[in-house]
Amino acid sequence: MPLNMDRDPRQNIPRDQVFEKFTIDRPGKIIFVGHHLSTKTHLRCLIRTISLYGADLEVSPHVPVPSNFFLEILGIHDEIGCTVIRREEEKVTVGFNMLIDPEFLHHVIRLGFETN
């Protein structure tokens, strides 16, 4: 299902492009990890796509985004540890610190259909 099996594993493909991406266009929060792991500061974002490996976020191009943070998807109160892979103006590509559970991904995708 989420793993694209048609790619040659010997090719040098970035990990964020190996897993199938699903468009969810769902609001989220980037939660900053502060001193002593405090999580008081956050900023809003739009989660454009998500996969087992990571997500594409949209944020204001003028707002600094930390290299490591927690991501919360609106309507789901679990926080996902993230690391920035690349940033191009308002598009931020992140990798999850560990692959998310396929059932959790299914729940996130299904939640998007239920609210539309």
C-alpha positions, 0 to 999 in steps of 0.5 A: 500500500504505502510503499512504492514497489516500482522503484529500483532500490539501487537508485539514489532516491531521497527517502522522503520520495520513496514512500507514497504521499497522501494529500490531506491539506489539514491545519497543524501546529509546529510545536517548538522544543524549548529549554528543558523540553518545554513546548509552550511556543508553537506556530500554525501550518498547513499540512499538504501531504503526509506519508509514513516517512514525513510530510510537506508543510506550508508556513509563512516564508518569513517565519523561522522554523526550528530544525527539530520540532513536534508536529500536531495535526488538527483533530489528533492530539498526538505529537510527531517528532520531526526534523526539517529536510529542506525548505523552499520559501513557504514549503517545508519538507520534514522527516518524522523521527521514526516511521509512523504507524500505518494505522495512524496514517490511515486514521489521518487520511480518513479524518480528512475525508470525514471533515470534507 
